[in-house]
């Protein structure tokens, strides 16, 4: 029987169905193999030397599309189930063919279904679910006394109705299979089927975890991208890169090889001279450029190119026209650019399982795309064309705002949340920057507004954040492998007549949220409480648009919060305008009504609560900071109908601090198992000591 083929879009081989991922096809499930097994004759080069250097490879290659080439796969999971007789086993055990598996143990010849369950570990290994081990507590020898079946009882759709039975008489449901300690006695076998069954890491030893084969945490791609910028985006640079095998040789610059260079010039109809070609060869192959670029260096180069701008030219993939900043926003926007032509290259250089590689796990182990003994010097990549707009802020101005008491308190709250989440997972806390949070929130607001004004859905608009030592800005663009990414809708919004009203409307709409006051008063939301004032009603966007998985967001940093409205960046910038000096710019409000804030409070997460509290809590809070009691919930509503309010409480410890007495409320708290303290019953220092012992 001829081998079957299945179709996938080229971009999916980078983002969705890359090396090591599971590809569902009709009634089958396959795993994409390592790149050393791909047929290179069907792969076309993607020219982006900056990205290749940063990933330490010599080439980036475009995966095949359509019928021009095929990507090899292996069948995974190998455990199959017959929907007719419920037998569970591998192809050989079920007397089926590998190419078109049908059960050979029953008369129906029913097509076999891949197992719904697999196991994986944090080091990227993956294997079939150990059904024999699950039933017996050990792995018995395969014989007629241990034939497995998997059937549903049909009562409900829960895992408790999925029963694994053995011919020896033992059985067990799948109800507890997803428990984190279900397979703790079993060690990972280190299988890496995408590389080949001989590439097992035998010393893994980590406990595997059960996952469904179609779950999103089975495969997380690790992708790096770069924007093509001058001189790499120029036609001549691309010609030299495409002929690297010929022109990178030292003899190519010798006088005797002039005829070779003249041939290249003639091949491209004299669009450049021999001297220009020779200079580009020296720059690319014989210059003093570093052999490697970090992600930060890539972004720094792009930021400079965006700020410098680039006029339109038929021989470039990068056009950044300088446009005037809208008059009403000159006090906080440093520069704006209209990006009418843009090329982005995205390369896959690894993947992870169970947990994505992120800021909290920057050194997480990546699974390789090729085996160590056959390491490839290329990576799969795709190129996309698009357009967009760029907005830059002034780094000194933003840093000055970040040093205010208000900004420091918002950042400290995020730090507290990050440390708490990291402690629970036994990891180092993710880095927190209020500057990045500010720019990221602004980016999401503009994305949401562009989706209304430019005609693109929000999911097709991508962000690229530039937050570094001398840079603060955001590039918003649409990039697609077809013409849909270059219709000009976003670039058109960069003109001052359109950008100004768009910013006005977007900022006005998000200055309040339909979930307020819950949203604006939040002190931790989203994954690991990495957001403050941010929810699906205001600044969250589709995750295809966001670089940071919808984390590090806070509307409060832009607009301020209740009682501190004038301290958000936008209002603060009016008093401290870009390039301004003297007058109002010299007066930095630190808190509403000029509250005298102790130095210990200024850079703690308690600043907002202290500024808006009454006298009793103002005496207690400095003592709480002194003994390092973490910020609790402030002013929370409690009771069967949320009819009462509590001044301070720590839900995880079930401890509450009350200023005024209310017998009905206090009795209800006691009945619910809460420990309550009244501020009038203790000296502030004594109460702080008690809370330090009880709050965790």
N, C-alpha and C positions, 0 to 999 in steps of 0.2 A: 504494500500500500504506500502511495506517495505521502511524503511528509506534509502536514498541514502548515499553513502560514496564517498569521494574524496581524492585523494592522494596528499601528500606534503612531500618533503624531510625533514629529521630530522633537518638538519641545518637551514632550512627555518623557523622553529618554533622559532628560536632565532633572525634571522637577517632580515627576510622578512615578514613572516606571524605570528608574535608573538601575545601575548595577546593584545586585543584591536585593532588589525589591520583588514583590510578588505581582505577577501580571495575570489578571483573570481573563479567561477567554472561553466563552460559551460554557461548557460543563467542566472546564479544566482550569488548572492553576499552574503557572510556570514561574521560574525565577530567572531573571536576566543574568547572564554570565559575565565574568570579568572581561575587561577590555583586551587582554592578551588573546582572547578567543575570537575577537571580532575580525572580520576581513577588511584590512585597511585599504584595499583597492577601491572600495566603495565609499570611502570617507574623504571629504573635501576639507582643505585647510581653512581655519578661521583666523584671520590675521589680527592679532592684538598682542604685540610683544610685551607690553607692560604687564598684562595679566599673566602671560606665560612665565615671565620672570618672577612674578610674585608667588607663583605656584611651583617654581623650580622644575619646569618642563620646557622642552624645546618647541613643542607644537601644541596647538589646540585644533581638534578635528571635529567636523560637523557630522553627526550621526546620519546614516542613510535615511532616505525618505521614499515612500511608495515602493515600487517593485525594483528599485535600483540596487538594493542591497538588503541583507537580512542580518538580524542580530540573533545569535544562538541563545537558546534557553535550555533549562533542565526542568524536569517535572518536580514540583514541590508544592505541597508536602507529598511524600511518597506513600503515606498511609491513605488508603481509599476505602470507601464504603459503598456497598451495593444497596441501592434504595429498595430492592425487591426482597432479598433474603437477609439483609442487615449484616452480612459478613463484613469484617473489618480486617484489612491487611494490606500488604504491598502487592504490586502487580503480579509477581510470581506466585504468591500465596493464593491469589484469587484467579489464577490461571487465565490472565488477561494479557493482551499485547501492550507494549509500551506506547506505541503510536496512537492506538485507538482503544483505550482500555474499556473492555466490557466484561462483566462477570462471567466466568466460565464455570461457576459452581451451581448455577441455577439455569433453568431452561429459557428464561426470558432474555438472556444476554443483555441485561440492562446496562446502560452506560454507567460506569463507576463515578462516584462523586468524591472530590478531594476532601480530606478531613477538615472540619471547621476549626480545629484547635492545633496550635503549634506551641513550642516553648522557645524562649529567647533569653539572653542575658545582656547585661549592660555593656559588655565588651563586644557586642555585635554578633555573637554566635547565634545560630538558629537551628532547630531540629524538630523532628516530628514529636508530637505529644506522646509520652511514654505510657501507652494504655496498659501494657502488661504490668508495669511497675505500679501503676495507679490501682489496679485491681488487686494485685497480690502483695504489694509492699516490697517486692523484689522482682527481678526480671528472670522468669523461668526459661528453661530450654524450649525452643519451638518444637512442638510435636503434636500429635493428634489429641493429646489430653489438654492442650492449651490453645484452642482456637477461639478467637475473639469476635464479638459482634457488638454493634452500636445501634441502639434503637431508641425511639422516642415513645414514651408511654401514652402520649396524646392527650393527657388531661389538661396541661397548660403548656405555655411556650417557655417555661423557665428551665434552667439547667438541671433542676432537680428531676425533671422528667426525662433527661438524657441518661440512659443507663448503659454502662459497659458490662458485658457478660463474657465469662470464659466458659469453655466446655467442661472445665473441671468443677463447675458449680458456683464459683465465686462471682460476685457482681458488685458494682459500685456506681453511684450516680456521679454526675459531673458538677454537683452543687457546690463543692468546696474547691474545685480545681483552680479558681481564680484568686483564692486566698493567698496573701503574700508569703505565708509560711507553708503552703500546701506541699511544696516539693523541696523543703529545706534540707531534708536528709539526702537528696539526690544532688549530684554534682554535674555541672555543665560539661558536656563532652567536647566542647570546642569546635563543633562542626561549622564549616564555611562552604556550603554547597555551591555558591556562586563561583568560587575559585576552582572547585573540583573536590571530590570526596577524599583525595589524598592530602589535602591541606588543612588538617585538623590541628588546632592548638591544644595539645593534650594536657597542658598544665593550667587550664583556666580555673576549674574548681569552684566557680561562683554558683550559687543556687539559681537555677533557671526559673522563669516566671511564665505562667500560661497566658497566652494572648490568642485572640481570634485572628485567623490568617488575613482577614480583610480589614483589621483595625488600623487606624492611622499611626499608632506607635510601633508598628512592625518595621517601619523604614522612615527615617528622617534624613533627607538629603542635606549635604553640606556644600553650599554653592558660593562661589565668589564671583563678583561681577566687576566690570570696569567700563567706564565711558571712554570712547575713542576721542582723544584730544590731540591738538597739534603738538608736534609734527607727525605723530603716529596716525592721525586721521587723514593725512594728505595722500593724494594719489601716488606720488612718487615713493613715499614710505611703504605703501602697500605693495607696489611693484617689487621693490627691493626685498621685502620680507617674503613674498611669494617665490622669489628666485634665490632664496638663501643658500641652498645647496651649491649653487653655481657662483654666486657673487660673494659669499662669505670667505672664500679662499684668499689667502694673502696675495697670490699671484694675479688676482683680478685687478689690482691697482697698478700693476707693473706696466710700463710703456708697451711691452710686447703684446699685452692683452687688450689694447685699445679697441681692436676690431670686435671683441666680444661686447664691450660696452656700446659701441656704435650699433651693433646688431639689436641690442635691447632698445635703444632709442628709436631705431627704424621700426621695430615691432609695434611700438606705441605711437607711431605717426609723428614723432618729433615733439611730443607734449612736454618734454624736458630736454635739457642739453646733456652732453657727455660730462661736462664739469659738474652740473647739478647732481647727476647720477653718481659720480665719483665721490662727491661730498657726502651724499646720503649713505653710501656704502661705508665710508669712514665712520660716520656717526653711529650707525647701527652695529657694526661688527668690529671696529678697531678704535672705538672711543674709550673713555674712562668711566662709563656708566657702571653702576653696581650690578652685580649678578643677581641680586634679589631685591624685591620691593615688598614692604609690609603693607597691610591693609591701610594703615594710617598714612603711609607715604603715597599710596594710590589716590586717596581722597584729597590729600594736600595738593597734589599736582592738578587734580580736576578742579578744585576750588580756585586755584590761581588762574587756570584756563578760563573758567567761567567769569571771574572778575575782570580778566584782561579783555574778554570778548573776542569775537571773530566775525568778520564780515562775510557775506555770502560769496561763495565761489563754487564753480561747477566741479572742482576737483577735491572737495573736502566733505567729510561726513559730520562735521561739527560747525554749526553756525550759531553764535551767541551774540545777538544784537543788543547793544546798550540802549536802554530806554529810561526815560525820566521817572523818578520816584513820585507817586501821587502826592500832591501838595499837602493833603491832610495827614499824611503818614511819614513825612520827612523827619519828624522828631524821633523815630525809632527804626526806620528802614534805611540802611546804608546804600544799597544798590539793588537794582532789578534788571533782569535780562530776559530777552525774548529768544527762546531756543527753537528755531524753525527747522533745524536738522540735527538729529542725534542718533548715534549708534551705540548700542550696549551689547557687550559680550558677556555671557554667563557660562561659567565652567563648573562642572561637578568634579570635586576632588576627594570625596569620601562620603560616608554616611554613618549614622548611629541608629541604635535600636532602643526602645523603651523610653529614653529621654533625649530630647534634642540638644545639640550643642548650643549653649547660650552663654550669656554673660556670667551666670552663676556657675557654669561648668566650662570655662574656656579651654581647659586642658583635657576634656573628656576624650577617651580613646576613640579614634575614628577607624572604621573598617576600611581596608584598602580596596581599590578597584582592580588591582592586579597582584599576583603573588610575589613575595620577596625574591624568589629565585628567577622570576621572569618580569621584573619591574619594567613598566613601559615608560617611555619618555614623552608621552603625550596624554592628553585628557580630553574627554568629550565636552563639547561646548556648542552653544547656539548663539547666533547674532540676531539682534532685533533692531528695527528702525523706528524712530518715533520723533516726538516734539514735546515741548513743555515750557515751563517758566522757572526762573530761579530768583530767590529773594535772599539777600544777605543782611544780617544785622551787624552792629558794631560791637566787636568783642569787648573793648574796654567799658562800654556803656553797660553791656549785659553783666560783666563781671562786677561792676559797681553795684548794680541791683542785687546780684547774688550775695553780696556781703551785708545787705540790710538784715535787720532782725527778722523781718517777716519771711524773706526768702530762706534764711538760715533755719528758721523753725520748720518750714515745709520740708526742707532737705533732711533735717534731723528726724522728722517723722518717718520719712521714707527709709532712712538708715535703721531706725528701730524695727520697722517691718521687715527689712532685708535680713537683719541679724536674727530676728525671731524665726523666720522661715529657714534660714541656713542652719540654725541650731537644731531645728526639728529634723532636718535631713542629714545632719552631720557634714555639712559642706561649708566652704568659705562664703561669706555674704557677697551677693552681686554688687558691683560698684554702683554708686548713686551719684548723680550730678543734677542739680537743679537747673543748670544751664541746658543740659540735654533734654530734661523734662519740659522746660519752657519751649524750646524750639520744636520738639516732637509734638507737643500739643498744638502749637500754631500750625504745623504741617497738616495735622488731621483736620483742623478747622478749614484750611484752604482746600484740601481734597474734597471735603463735603460740599463746599461752595462751588468748586469747579464742576462737580458732577451735576449741579443744577444749571450752571451757566454755559458750560462748554459742550454739553451733549454727550459726554462719555459717562458710562456707569462708574461708580466709585471703585469697583473691583478692577477696572482696567487702568487706573491711575496709580502709579508707584511713587514712593518717596525715596529720596537719597539724602541722608542727613550729613552735614559737615560740621562737626563739633571738635575743634582742636585748639592748639595753643593760640593761634592767630586767626581762627576762622569760626564763624557761626553763620550757618545758612542752610537752606533746604532747596533741593531740586525736585520739582514735581513734574513727572513726565508720563507719557503713555508710550509703551514700546511693544510692538507686535511683530511677528515674523512675516506678516503680510501688510498690505497697504492700510489696514484699519488703524495702525498706530501713527500715521503721518497725515491726517486730515487737516491739521492746523487748528483745531478747536481750542487747545490749551494755550498754544503760543499766542493766539489772538487775544487772549485775556490778559497778556502782559502789558498791553498799552495802558498808559496812565488813565485814560478815560474809562477803561473797563476794570483795571485792577483796583483802583480806589473804591468805586462802588461795591465791587465784589468783596473786598476786605471789610468795608463798613457793614454790609449785610451779614457776612459770615460771623464777624465778631459780635454783632448785635444779637444774632440768633443764639449763639452759644454762651452769651453772657448770663443767660438763665437756662435752666433745664426743666423739663416737665417732671423730673424726679426730684427737684429741689423741694424742701431744704435737705433732704436725705443725701442727695448727691454732693452738693457743695460743702456739706459739713462732714463728709466721709473722711476718716483717717486711715483708710486702707481698704482697697477693693481690688477685684481682679485676681489673677494668679499670684499667690504669695503676697497679696496686699501691696503689689508694686505700683498701684495707682492710688491717687487721692480722689480729687473731684473729677471723676470720669465714669461714664456708663454708656450703655447702648442708646440712650436717649439724646446724647450730646456729642461726644468726641470719638467714640470707638468707630473704626472703619473696617471693611473686609480685610482679613489677614493677608490676602494676596497683595494688598496695597502697603502694608506696614512692615518695616524692617525689624521691629522689636516685638512682634507678636502681641500688639496692643497693650504694652506695658510702658511704664515711665510716662504717665500722662497725669495732668493736673490742671483743670481750668482755673483753680484758685491762684496758681502762679501768674496767670495772665490778668485776671479780673479782681483778685482779692477775695476775701471771704467776709461773712457777716461780721460787722464791727471793725473790719480792716480793709474796706473797699479801696481806699486810696493807696494801698501798698502793693497791689498787683503790678506787674511790669508795665502794662499799658498806661495806667494812670501815673505811675512813678516816672515813666519816660517823659510825660508832659511837663513835670516839674524839673526833670533833668534831661532836656532835649539833646539829641545827637549834635555834638559840636557846640552846645550852649555852655555858658559860664556865668557865674554870678546870679543875683536876683533869686528867683524861686529855686533855681538849680542848686543853690547852696543849702537849702533847707530840706533835710530828709526826715519826713515823719517816721517815727519808730513805732508808734502804737496809737490807737484812738485816744483822743482827749489827753494826749501827752502823758500817759501813765508812766510813772517812774518804775522802770523794770530793773530788778537786781541783775548784776552781771552774770550770775549763775543761770538765770532764766533765759538770757538773750539768745543763747545758742543751744537751747534744749527744745525738745518736742512739746514742752509745756507752755510755750510762749503764748499761743493763741488762747488757751484756757485761762492763763493768768490774767491776760489783758482784759478779759470779759467777765471775770469772776467778782464776787462780792468780797467784803473784808475778811470773812472767816477763811475762805479758800486762799486768799492772797497771803495769809499768814502760814497756811499749811503747805502750799505748793513749793516754796523754797526749801522747806525741810524735806519734802519728798524727793526733790532733785538732789539734795545733799546725800541722802541714803540710797540714791539710784533706783527709786521705784519707777517702773515704766509707766508711761502714759496710759490711763484707763479711758473708759467711755465717759463722756461728760454730758450731763443733761439728758440722759436716756429716759425714754418713756417705758414704764412697766405697769403690770397689773393685768387682770383678765381683759380689760377694755383699754389698756394703755392710759389709764386715768391718772396715774401718778408720775412724778418725775424724780429721778435720783441725781444728786449732784455729781458724785463720782462713783463708778463701779468697775470691777474687774470680773467679767463673766466667767473666765476660766477658773478663777479662785473662789467665785461666789462670795465676794466681799464688796460691801457698799459703804460709802461715806455720805452722811446726811447732815445738812446744816439745820434745817427746821424739823420739828417733831410733827409726826402725823401718825396717831396710834393705829388707825386702820391700815395705812400703808406699811408701817413697821411690823405689825402683826402678820400681815400677808407675806412679807419678805422672810420672816422667821419660819413660817409654815413651809415655805419653799426651800428651806435649808440655807438661807443667806446669813452671813455674819455681818451685822451692821454696827457702825460706829457713828456717834454724833460729835461734831466738832466742839460743841460746848462742854462735853464731858472730859476732854483731855487737853493738855497743853499741846501745841502743834508739834513740838519735837517728840513728845511721847507717842502721839498718834502716828507719826511718821515711822517710828521704830516698830510699832506693832504691825503696820502695813508692810514694812520691809520683810518681816518674818512670814507674812501670810500670802502676799501677792507673788505669783510665779507665772 
